[in-house]
């Protein structure tokens, strides 16, 4: 009888420890997920954002824009649609400069050290290829040579974006 009692306590203890281990593995029953709030732009991106706003005060400057929000792909009669979509679906553009009607004037990428990685270079090549067929420039700046307001103005074709569509 004493042995049965000791075995019951031992099994209960093992069960309790197993439940504690599983709870710790999941982060605990009542614990919050490990999320935290962070700024959507890095310090260099914030600097460039403010310079873009100064260079083009009449334009709409968008940051961290999904490439798929800017680059459309014809689906009808396009057997390569899925592959083309997959090349851009998870990519984002650092900045998109728009007219007040949100038509796109230019896209801007701020390249840091990560753009030297082979996988990132492939992603950059996909972005470059997509913009090569659009009538919109994709302009790249190296984060180590952050452009000033005047350089930004001259980097956009014709010195300053036309804020109204050409007739």
Protein Blocks (a to p, Z undefined) as FASTA:
>chain_A
ZZmmmmmmmmmmmmmmmmmmmmmmnnpjklccfbdcddfbdfklmmmmmmmmmmmmmbcc
dehiafklmmccdfehpaklmmmmmmmmmgccfbacddfkopafbdcddddfklmpmklm
mmmmmmmmmmmmpccdcddddfklcccfklmmmmpghhiacfbdcZZ
